[in-house]
Amino acid sequence: MSNLYDVTIIGGGPVGLFTAFYSGLRSLKTKIIDAEPAVGGKIRYFYPEKVIRDIGGIPAIKGHDLVKNLHDQALTFKPTIVCNERITDLKRQTDGTFLLISENGTLHHSKTVIIAAGSGTYEVNKLEASGSEAFASQLHYDIQDLTIFKGKRVVVSGGGNAAIDWAETLDAIASEVHLIYRGENFKGHEERVKELHDSNVFIHVNHEITALQGDSQTLTNCVIHCNKDGNTTKIEADAILVNHGVKVDIGSMQNWGFHFDESGIVVNHEMETSVPGIYACGDICAYPRKMRIIAAGIHEGPIAINSAKNYLDPDAEQVAMVSTHHESFHD
């Protein structure tokens, strides 16, 4: 069967892309399938301008640059990449291979499957405030171009790492930045929270945005409510950036025979799911002391590939040779 792949990776985010590169190191015929119009995962959609700092050897890199680098790297061994296809069913065939069926009816055949689908599909949690619809053009849930905020008065709503990062990034661009958080203690990394308090960002904890106001569809201010004393405050604003998290949906994967816990698909130390021949890595998988950062997923992907390689060929080496020794990188 000419369209039978050794490995099919469901998910083309950073982890899926690096997994495809490592799959090439192991000389496996590889396909990536992603539900979105392009690879890059949540970073491509939500954080292309965000600076990422938690990958070893890369002190700081913008999201879109990281995605480009990972995509270029993934293409080293010429995997097949299919976008705009959501896999809705997965079945083992009588010959032991897997049939993957997409929402539009396309069939994909593979000897093994690696699920690197992040948290699944996602939908942003919208700002629930009076006037949100009237000022939708000044209400942002992601940033594709930082320059549109230059010299503007920006209000950021949220209390996690993303909101903190955006507030600090915009501090150097906007004329004024306010960070609104309904809780008291930020959920971000300790050092980032310390940097936030040392910045020029105006911080409003125990507050939330209740209304957006302006004239002729032009936002001029927002109203924030204090959850402690009930007082309201009006803040001048030209733009609102919302980071209230996302609703995630793993779709039909929960019916594919895997063992799940509250964190995702349960895997063992070999990244094996409860279905032989299917592996998981990145945010979708769960095991004790799991860390949901890109660096961890980039470590897990090669483990899954090595497991798939030994599943297909028990006599194969357990790991790939160091990439610098690979024949593809020799002159």
RAZIVEN-V514208 format. One record per helix or strand of 2 or more residues. SS is the DSSP state (hx for helix, st for strand). FROM is the first residue (numbers start at 1). TO is the last residue. Records with the same first field share a line. If there is no record, write none. Layout:
SS: FROM-TO + FROM-TO
This chain:
st: 4-10 + 30-33 + 51-52 + 61-62 + 80-82 + 87-92 + 98-102 + 107-115 + 121-124 + 139-140 + 153-157 + 176-181 + 202-205 + 207-215 + 218-226 + 232-236 + 239-242 + 246-249 + 260-261 + 264-266 + 278-280 + 285-286
hx: 14-25 + 41-46 + 63-77 + 136-138 + 146-149 + 161-171 + 190-198 + 251-255 + 282-284 + 294-312 + 323-325 + 327-329
